[in-house]
Amino acid sequence: MTQYLEFEKPLAEIEGKAEELRALARENKDMDISQEAEALDTKAKSMLKDLYKDLTPWRKCQVARHPERPHCVEYIEALFTDYTPLAGDRNFADDHAVMGGLARFEDRPVIVIGHEKGNDTKSRIEHNFGMARPEGYRKAIRLMEMADQFGLPVITLVDTPGAYPGKGAEERGQSEAIARSTEKCLQIGVPLVSMIIGEGGSGGAVAFATANRLAMLEHSIYSVISPEGCASILWKDAEKMREAAEALRLTAQDLKKLGVTDLIVPETLGGAHRDRTATIRSVGIAISEMLAELQGKDGEALIKDRRRKFLELGQKGLAA
């Protein structure tokens, strides 16, 4: 059953009534209510279009965090073959918030790395809700070094509210690990493409997304801080998150204007979770296009391209 967001409650009532009518029809074969159900479906589709026609930044945050959105593991299963996960940072532990390994994308060997949030209570706890600890970033560094050594493109799938801020993570060098991962992104002489599939939160996202090409799903977000965290700092009131979301310019559309993201990948009407197969297929096409842009460039050219991209960030917005 679809989980509805707060602003989708009117839609939930209509779709719920349509489902009730169909349930009655299944129980009573003599009852013909197809026309009534179809009328409700038409009304629901029209309402869905109206709701998603011009989403506010805060509503985009809610859609980006929807628990039923496809997660990293689903993209890997659908888009990659011969996936061989590699675990551990060879120093402390294996962080389940970060998954990655060797795989084939369109029959081409690659390294894939991503944040995994989990999809139920047990798996969310196991994956720490996608919030990586230092060992997660050090695992990513190890995988990027392997990619550089063997000339393999790196594909990253970003979906995290941010790096884990716990005491143990800080004691093990959280900020240093994030900085090293970001540095490694800038150093490797192989194509690096990144896809933000949900939340791109703070340095925890930048550590994977310092790429030659960055794409975002239509309703994904990418920001230096969450709207709630920003509101708590600036207004001393987390309930000001709507105003913070507006000010942060964290939507894919705003970031495309600023030159932060290179490509916006359309989602199914109502969000990625309403047609997971179509969304995953669109992400695969976007990754393929980004890799094709970088094909044939040598290591030095790829590093220069990546550094120039980040040195020029924000100039589009300033010029406008």
C-alpha positions, 0 to 999 in steps of 0.5 A: 500500500502506498504511503502518502505524504502530508500534502497528499492526504486529499489524494489518499482519500480519493484513491482509498475510495476507488480501492474500496469500490474495487474490493467490494466488486471482488467480493460481489461479482454481480456488482458493477462499479467500474464506471464509479471507480474509473471516475475516481481514478480520473479525479485522482490523476488530475489531483496528482498533476495539480499537486506535483505541478509546482512543488515547493522546496519543502515538499520536494524534501518530503518526496526525496525522503519518501520511504518507498523511493528506490534505494541504492541496492535496487539500482544496483540489482537492476542496472548492474551485472556481476556485482561483487560487493567489497567490504571493510576499510581494512582498518576498523570495520565494514560500514553497512551505510555504504555499499560498493564493489566491482560490477558491469554496467552495460557490459563494461567493468566499473566500480559502483559505490552508494549509500543504502538507507534500508527499507524496513525497520530492521534494515534501516537500523542495519544500514544506519539510515544511510548515515555513513561512519568514517569507515564507510568513507574509508571503504569508498576511498579504497574502492576509488583507489582500486578503480584508479589502479585498474582504469575502471569508471566510478559510479556513485549513487548518493542518498544520505541525510548526512554523515553520522554525527555520533561520538564514536564516529567523531572519535574515529575521525569523521571529518578527516575521512570525509575530507579524504574521500572528497580529495580522492574524488578529485585525484583519480584519473578515471571517469567519475559520475554521480547520481543523487537518487534521494537526499544529498546531505552535507559533506556526507554527500559531497564525499561521493559526489565530487564528480566529473558529471553530476545528475539529480532525480527531478525531486531529489535534493542536495544541500550543505545542511538539512532544512531542519538543521538550518532552521535550528541554527538561523531561527532557533526553531526547527519548525521554520524548515519551510523557510529554510528549504526556500533559502537553501536552493536545494532543489534539482531545478535551482542547482541546475541554474547554479551549475551544480548539477549537470542533468535532471532526470525526470521522475514518474508523476507523483514521485519515483516510488510510483513507478520504480521500474521506470525511474531506475530505467531513466537513471540507467540512461542518464548514467550511460549518457554521462559516461559517454561524454567522458569516454576517450579522455585520458586521466589528466584531462579527467582530473582537470575537467573535474577540478575546473567544474568545482572551481567554476561552481556558482558563477552561473548564479552570480552572473544571473 
